[in-house]
């Protein structure tokens, strides 16, 4: 299809095909350590479907707030089990971290996944007091950006959202219609527009920062800058980072990403 290569990542990253196994191994080791310390609760249900579950990781001591990380994978692949290690940065700063799985296309539509995340966030929020920050990568960047829309979250939860960070987001879904992935998305242009944060406006006063790697595919740089321009928010272009390693800053409590994500 016309835009397949523009949105291909693994083939343009050195050893790109090895990243999923590396993520899974790091995440499994991290979960094991957190379980041994009694600081992890896994597979908490937020709905009736098998993939409607999230993991909750707790800091050692009273949590300052809750970070929710929503994974990517073009709404087609992966689950929460690949990303647990990315909780390390927030945990070391004293924040609890929740990571959901969600249903995947073609079994559901992207709009259904958006509703799942909107349903999950209040349930995680009920388990941890204090401010909430939302971060999501790629398709997950789209999903957390959608949470900034008026009416997506209950008012008592939305008021607690201190910051949203879409990382390398697919924020305008209209190009997805021109990829072979749309055989699974089953979107018309109107459907894509209805799910595109770039074509919407966030809640007034919402603190948002878009993050993207400087070495990403041009399409992702364009997606990130277009969202930041539409929403009049900052867009940080992270030097030397590509689509697969741009999220590594989440695991480092001293990273620029974590300093920008977590409120003072």
C-alpha positions in Angstrom: 0.0 0.0 0.0 1.0 3.6 -0.6 2.2 4.5 3.0 3.4 1.1 4.3 7.1 2.0 4.2 6.5 5.4 5.7 5.2 3.8 8.8 7.5 0.8 8.9 9.9 0.9 11.8 11.7 -2.4 12.4 13.2 -2.5 8.9 14.7 0.9 9.3 16.3 0.3 12.7 19.5 -1.7 13.2 18.6 -5.1 14.7 15.0 -3.9 14.8 13.5 -7.4 14.8 15.3 -8.2 18.0 13.7 -5.5 20.2 10.4 -7.4 21.1 12.4 -10.3 22.6 14.6 -7.9 24.5 11.7 -6.0 25.8 9.9 -9.2 26.9 13.0 -10.5 28.7 13.7 -7.3 30.5 10.0 -7.0 31.5 9.8 -10.5 32.8 12.9 -10.1 35.0 11.5 -6.8 36.4 8.2 -8.3 37.3 9.9 -11.2 39.0 11.8 -8.8 41.2 8.8 -6.7 42.0 6.7 -9.8 42.9 9.5 -11.0 45.2 9.3 -7.6 47.0 5.6 -7.8 47.3 5.3 -4.6 45.2 3.4 -5.9 42.2 -0.2 -6.9 41.6 -0.7 -8.5 38.2 -3.7 -9.1 36.0 -6.2 -6.8 37.7 -9.4 -6.9 35.8 -11.0 -3.7 34.4 -13.6 -5.4 32.3 -15.1 -8.7 31.2 -12.8 -9.6 28.3 -9.6 -11.6 28.8 -7.3 -8.8 27.7 -9.0 -6.2 29.9 -6.4 -6.4 32.7 -3.7 -4.2 34.0 -0.6 -4.6 36.2 0.1 -2.3 39.1 3.6 -1.7 40.5 4.0 0.1 43.8 7.0 2.1 45.1 8.5 1.3 48.5 6.5 3.6 50.6 3.5 5.9 50.1 3.0 6.6 46.4 3.2 10.3 45.3 0.8 9.6 42.5 0.0 7.2 39.6 1.7 6.9 36.2 -0.2 5.0 33.6 1.7 3.7 30.6 -0.2 2.5 27.5 1.8 0.4 25.0 2.0 0.6 21.3 2.1 -1.9 18.5 -0.2 -0.3 15.9 -3.3 -1.5 17.8 -2.4 -4.9 16.4 0.2 -6.5 18.7 1.8 -6.8 22.1 0.4 -6.6 25.6 1.4 -5.2 29.0 3.9 -8.0 29.6 6.5 -6.5 27.2 6.9 -3.2 29.1 7.0 -3.7 32.8 10.6 -2.6 33.1 9.7 0.8 31.9 8.0 1.4 35.3 11.4 1.7 37.0 11.9 5.4 36.5 8.6 6.4 38.0 8.9 3.9 40.8 12.3 5.2 41.9 10.7 8.6 42.0 8.1 7.3 44.4 5.2 6.9 41.9 3.0 3.9 41.4 2.7 2.6 37.8 -0.2 0.9 36.0 0.1 -0.8 32.6 -2.9 -2.1 30.8 -3.4 -4.6 28.1 -6.3 -4.1 25.6 -8.0 -5.9 22.8 -6.4 -5.7 19.4 -7.6 -5.2 15.8 -9.1 -6.9 13.8 -11.1 -8.4 16.7 -12.2 -4.8 17.7 -12.0 -1.4 16.2 -9.6 1.3 17.3 -12.5 3.3 18.8 -13.3 0.3 21.0 -9.7 0.3 22.3 -10.0 4.0 23.1 -13.1 3.2 25.1 -11.3 0.4 26.9 -8.5 2.7 28.0 -11.0 5.3 29.2 -12.7 2.6 31.2 -9.4 1.3 32.7 -8.0 4.6 33.9 -10.7 5.4 36.6 -10.3 1.9 38.0 -6.5 2.2 38.3 -7.0 5.7 39.7 -9.3 4.4 42.5 -6.3 2.3 43.7 -3.8 5.1 44.1 -4.4 8.5 45.5 -2.9 11.7 44.2 -2.1 13.1 40.7 -2.1 11.0 37.6 0.2 11.2 34.6 -0.5 9.4 31.3 2.2 8.3 28.9 1.8 6.2 25.8 4.0 5.1 22.9 3.1 5.0 19.3 -0.5 3.6 19.2 -0.4 4.1 22.9 0.5 7.7 22.3 -2.7 8.0 20.3 -4.7 6.4 23.1 -3.4 8.7 25.9 -3.9 11.7 23.6 -7.5 10.7 23.2 -7.9 10.8 27.0 -7.2 14.6 26.8 -10.5 15.1 25.0 -13.4 16.6 27.0 -15.7 13.9 28.3 -13.4 10.9 27.9 -12.7 10.6 31.6 -15.0 11.2 34.6 -14.7 14.7 35.9 -13.3 13.5 39.3 -10.5 11.6 37.4 -9.8 14.2 34.7 -9.1 16.8 37.3 -6.4 14.6 38.8 -4.5 14.3 35.4 -1.4 16.4 35.9 0.3 15.7 32.6 -0.1 13.7 29.4 2.9 12.6 27.3 2.2 11.1 23.9 5.5 9.5 22.8 6.0 9.1 19.1 2.2 9.2 18.7 0.1 8.3 15.7 -2.1 11.3 16.3 -3.7 11.6 12.8 -5.1 8.3 11.8 -6.0 9.3 8.2 -2.7 8.0 6.8 -3.4 4.6 8.3 -6.2 4.2 5.8 -3.6 4.1 3.1 -1.6 1.3 4.6 -2.1 -2.5 4.4 -2.8 -2.5 8.1 -6.2 -1.0 7.3 -7.3 -4.5 6.3 -7.3 -5.1 10.1 -8.4 -1.6 11.2 -11.3 -1.5 8.8 -11.4 2.3 8.8 -12.9 4.7 6.3 -11.5 8.2 6.3 -14.4 9.4 8.4 -13.6 6.8 11.1 -10.0 7.8 11.1 -10.8 11.4 11.5 -13.1 10.7 14.5 -10.1 9.0 16.2 -7.5 11.6 15.3 -6.4 13.8 18.3 -4.7 16.2 15.8 -8.2 17.1 14.5 -9.6 17.7 18.0 -8.8 20.0 20.9 -7.9 18.9 24.4 -9.6 19.9 27.7 -8.7 23.5 28.6 -5.7 23.7 30.9 -4.5 20.2 30.3 -0.7 20.0 30.6 0.6 18.1 27.5 4.1 17.5 26.1 4.7 15.5 22.9 7.9 13.5 22.8 9.6 12.0 19.7 13.0 10.6 18.7 15.2 12.6 16.4 16.1 9.5 14.4 12.5 8.4 13.8 10.9 7.9 10.5 9.9 11.2 8.9 6.2 10.3 9.2 6.5 10.0 13.0 8.3 13.3 13.3 5.5 14.9 11.2 2.9 13.3 13.4 4.4 14.6 16.6 5.0 18.1 15.4 1.5 18.3 13.9 -0.1 17.3 17.2 2.0 19.8 19.1 1.1 22.6 16.7 -2.6 21.7 16.7 -2.6 21.7 20.5 -0.1 24.5 21.0 2.0 22.4 23.4 5.7 21.6 23.5 7.3 18.9 21.3 10.6 17.5 22.5 12.7 16.0 19.8 15.0 13.5 21.6 18.5 13.5 20.0 19.8 10.1 18.8 16.6 8.2 19.6 14.6 6.1 17.2 11.1 4.6 17.5 12.1 1.6 19.5 14.6 3.1 22.0 12.8 6.5 22.5 10.9 4.9 25.4 14.0 3.9 27.3 14.0 7.1 29.2 10.9 5.9 31.1 13.2 3.3 32.9 15.6 6.0 34.1 14.5 8.2 37.0 17.1 10.8 36.1 16.3 11.0 32.3 15.1 14.1 30.6 11.9 12.3 29.8 11.1 11.5 33.4 12.0 15.0 34.6 9.5 16.3 32.1 6.8 13.7 32.7 6.5 13.8 36.5 5.3 17.0 38.2 7.6 18.6 40.6 
